[in-house]
Amino acid sequence: MHICHVITRLIVGGAQENTLLTCEGLQQRGYRVTLISGPTRGPEGSLVERARRGGYEFTELRELIRAINPWMDARARRCLRMEFDRLSPDIVHTHSSKAGIVGRFAARDARVPIIVHTVHGMSFNRTQPWVVRKLYAWLERKAARRTHALVAVADAMIDQSVAARICRREKMQTIYSVIEVERFDPARFDRAAVRAQWGIGDTDDAIVVGTIARLFRNKGYEQLLPIMADAARREPRLRFVWIGDGAQRAEYESELARLGLTDRTTLLGLVPPGQIPQLLAGFDILAHTSQWEGLPRTVVQAALMRVPSVAFDVDGTPEVVADRQTGRLVPLNDTSAFVAALLEVATDADARARMGAAARVACVERFDWRQMADQLEALYRHLAESRLGSQGSRG
């Protein structure tokens, strides 16, 4: 079976890491795998080299750009159709919004037998203007009619798709976005050494609140900054560590200075994904303020490292964080409630340890990448058998 995956770009991000794990897992199971990506540019980092080393065919299609451009999008559709004609895949599996729409239309043009799409996060969401949401929802409905199955990385994505009339619930299946759990073992890392790099000594009683997200609007920094300022005024032991880079970095650095938080905040910038487990070993709490999500992989990563999260109750986050059991959930954009929850966890070391331990137990098997590969393999085989069955009944 030849499976061709298509994604808009390979920045350092959850959808991209998930897609590479999918390609690697299928290739290891003996499938022929091809990955097609658009160009990867910008300050968010690149996973292109990992794709090139993956053992499967990798192609970069320069026409498949992230920005909406009707001329380039039409060219991307034609170029993808040509690629599908050349490759003759049994399955095309698309990821991310742009590649998901353009890729599915191209796959239908090329008469690809089976078309699958993964919803890593809704292309239309609460952060967008009304007219943009309506346009994207309309495009998703049209693309869904050309899709044999849709995979959601969280149950919340199915609920939102059905509510928006994208497709029937029966056409969707949740397969969680997963992690290389073997890399996230707290016993492997020296917590004191990690914290020493941030100027925190063994005898220091600092409480480290970390964030892992692109420095980009909609990742919640507009909410996080006042939360940090309020919490820091009330708890002097708090220290903050940000992991990530992006277009708004200079803007956020200026706001940190205005709020008097520069000396209490360490900005690590973009780091290789392989360093995330080690850095998480130095965290006490993960603060997650993203405005929209599919399934928040950083929350899962923190849980695997026994770090409880304080997060907004949004999209797939409640499927990872059980309030007061593995972390704290607060209503979206209720910054006062977030500060209160953050301080509650920060000032109770026993509760932190208890929630962190419970979080790891809850996630270590549920989000193992091998389970995702098994579930996708089963889905592909089911779709292939259904197609053969329908052809036989017609014959």
N, C-alpha and C positions, 0 to 999 in steps of 0.2 A: 504494500500500500504506500503510495506517494502522497505526502501531506505537505502542503505549501502554506506557510504562515505569512501574514502581511501585517506590518505595523508602520505607523507614520514616521517614527524616529526612535532612535535608541539612546535617549538621554538616560542619566542615572535616575530611575524612577520605578515605582511599584509595578506598573503595567509592563514595562520593559523587562525588568528582572523576571517577572512571572512568565513572560513569553519566551525568554531565553531558557529558563528552567524547563518549560514545555518542550522546546525543540531538543534540548539535551536529553531529556528523559525518553522521548520517542526515538531519537537516534540510537540511544543505548539499547532500546528494545528491538532494534533491527529494522525499523521503518526507514524508508527514504524520506528525508526531510529537507525542505528548502525554506529559507527565510528571506523575504523581500522587505526592505526598509527604505523609507525616504531618507534624505540627507539629515545628518545629526550635527547641529551647530549650536553655539550659545554657551552661556556660563554654567549650565546645569550638568555638564560632564557628558561622557560618552561611554557606551558599552559596546561599541563597534568592534574593538579588538577581541573582546570575549566572544562575540558572534563569529568572528573570523577563525577563532581557535576551536569552535564548537564541534567540528567534525562533520558538519552538514554543509550544503551549498548555501552561500550567502550572497545576495545581490543588493546593491544600493541603487535605487531608482530616483534620479535627481528631480523628476517631475512631481514626485509625491511629496509636496511641501505641506507644512502644517497650516499655514495661513490660508484662508479662503480666497481663491483666485479662480474664477470660472474658466479662464483660458487654460491655466495650468492644470486645473482639475480635470478638464476634458482630455487634455494630453495624457495625464496620469492614467485615466481610464483606458485610453487606447493602448498605452504602453503596457499596462498590466494585462490587458487582453492578449497582447502579443506574447508576453511572458507565459501566460497560462497556455496559449496555443503551443508554445515551444516545449513547455515542461510536461504538459498533459497530466496534471495531478489528479488523483482520485478525490482529494478533498482540498478545498481552500478554506483556511481558518483565519479570519481577520481579527485585528485588535485595534483599539483606540478609535476615536470618532471619525477622523478623516479617512483613514485607511479602511475603517469598517464600512463606510458608505460607498466610497469610490471602489474599493476592492470587491464588494459584493455585487455591484452593478457590472464590473468587469468580468467577474467569475460567471455570472449569468450570461453575459455576452459570449463568453468562450464555451458555454455549455459544460461547465465543470459539473461532474455528477453530484457532488455533495458540497454544500456551503454551510459553514459554521461561523458564528461570531461570538466573541467574548465581550460582555459589558463590564469593563473595569471601573467605570463611573459613567453616570448619565451625561450624554453630550449636551443636554439641556438641563439647566439647574437653577437654583434660587438666586445665584449671583448675576444672572444675565437679564438684559432687558426683555420685556414681554414678547416683542416681535421676534427676537432671536430664538427664544425658547420655542415659539410656535413653528418657526422655520425648521429648526433641528428636529422637533418631534415629527413633523410631516415627512422629512427625509428619512428618519428612522423607521417610520411606518412603511414607506415604500421599500426600503432596504430589507426590512423584516419579511416582506412578502417574497423576497428572493432568497430566503435563508431557510435551511432545513431544521436547524436547531440553534438556539441562543444559550450561551453559558453565562451565568452571572457569578461574580466573585463574592456575592453576599445575597442573602434572602431579600434584603431591602431593595436591591436592584430589580428583582422580579416584581415586587409589590409596586414599585414606581413605574416600571414598564407597563404593567397591566393597567394601572390607574390612568396612564397616558394613552392607552389604547394602541400601544406599539404592536402587541401580538397577544395571543392567548397564553394563559399560564402554562398549559400543557406543552407548549413549544419551548419552554425554558427549563433550565436545570441549574441549581447552584453547585458550583465546584469552587471551593474557597481558594483565594489567592494565597499562595503558600511560601514557605521559607525553607532554606537549607538549615534545618534545625540542628544538625550536628555541629555547625559552626557557632551556635549560640549556647554555649555551656559556661555558666558563671565560674565553674571550678578551673577553667583554663586561664583565667586572667588575674593579674595582680591589681586589685582595686586601688591600693595605696599608690602604686607607681603611676597609674593613669591620672589620679587626682593630683599627684605632685607636679605633673606637667601643667596643670592649671593653677599652680601656686597654692595648693591646699595640702598642708602637712598632715602627718599621722595624728597629731594631737589637736588639730583644728576641728571644731565642731560644726563646720559648714554643712549645709544641706543643699545639695546640688539639684537644681531643677533644669532638666535638659529639654531641648526641642530639636527635632530632626525634620526639616522641611525646606523646600526651595524658598528663597527670599523673593517671594512673588505674591502679588495680591491674590486673595481668596484662600491663602494658606493660613490666614488668621492672625497675622502679625499686628494688624490694626487693632485687634482685640487683645492680643497677648501683651503688647507694650504697656497699656494702662493697668492690666492685671499685675504685671511684674512690679510696676511702680507702687501700687497699692499694697501688695503683699510684702514688698521689701521694707516699706515704712513700718509695717506691723511686726515683721520678723527679721531682725538684723542678721541672723545666721544664713539667710538665703543667698546662694550664688547661682548664676545662670550660665548655661552653656548652649550655644546655638551651633548646629551642624547643618550646613547647606550654603548655597550661594544663589544669586539670581539678580534680575534686573533692578530690584528695589533695594539692593544692599546699601547704597549710599544714603538713601532716604531713611532707612531704618537706623543706620548708624547715627545720623543726625538726631533722630528722635530719642535714641538711647542717651545721647549727650544732653539733650534738653531736659530729660527726666532725671538726670544725675545717676544713670545706671551704667555708665561706661566702665567704671572701675569694678563693678560687680558682675560684668558680663564678659564671657570669653567667646569670641566668634572664631570658630575653627574653619569656616569656609567649606568648600567642597572637599570631601575626603573619599578615597576609594571605598567601594561597598564592603570590601573585605575587612576594613578597619572598624566598621560599625559595632560589631560585638564587643571589641575591646573598649571602645569609648563608652558604650552603654554600661560597662562594668563600673564606671566612675559615677554614674547617675544614682540619685536617690528616688527621683520622681521624673516621669515624662509628662510634659504639658503638651496637649494636643488640641489646637484651636482651629483646625482647618474648617472652612465654611462648607465644603462638600467633599464627599468621599465615595469610593466604592467600598472597599474594605481597607482600613488603615494599617498598612503593613508595618509601619514604625511602631504602632501599639503592640502588634504581635511580637515584633523583635524585642521590644522592651520586656514584654511578659516572659519571653523565653529566658531573659537575663534576670528574672525575678525583680524587675523594676515596675511598680504599679503606675498606672496612668491616671491623670486627671484630664478629662476630655469632655467636649461638647457631645450631647446626645443627638447624633446626627447620622443618617444613612446607615452604613454597616457597622459603625462603632459599637452599638450595644451588643452585637454578635461576638465581640471580643471582650469588652469590659462589662462585668457584672457589678453593678453599683454596690459599694461597701463590701464586696467580696474579693474582687480582683483589682479594684480601683474605684474611682469616683466618676459619675456621670452628672452633668449639669445641663439645664436647658440651653439651647443654642443662643449664643450671644448674651447670656445673663452673666455679665462680667463680675458682678457682686457675688453671685453664687459660686462662680469659679474661684474667686479669691478665697472665699470661706472654705471651700472644699480643699483647695491647695494647702491652706494653713492647717486644716484639720489633719491632713496626711503628713505634712511636714513636721508637725509638733508631736507626733505619736510614732516613735520608732518601732514599737511592737506591732502596731497596726500596719505599718509599711512592710515589715518583714512577713507578717501573716498574709497580706494581700499579694505581695510579690511571689511568695511560695505557691499560693493558690493559682495565680495567673500562669505560672510555668506549667503546673500540672494540667491546667485546662487547655493549654495550647500545644504542648510538645508533640502529641500525636495528631491532633485535629488539623494542624497546619504543616504537616510534613509533606515536602514536595513530591515524595514518591506516591502518596495517596492521590494527588492531583493527576499524575501521569497515569495511574491505574484507572481513574474515573474517566479521563479523556479517551484512553484506549477503548474502554467499554462503550463509551458513547459512539466513537467512530465505527466500531464493529456493529453496533446496533443499527446505525444509520445505513451502513453498507448492506447488512442483511435485509433491512426493510426495503431498500431499493431493489435488491435482487428479487425479493418476494413479490414486489409490485410488478416488476418486469415479467416474472413468471406467470402471474395471474392474468396479465394482459395477453401473454402469448397463448 
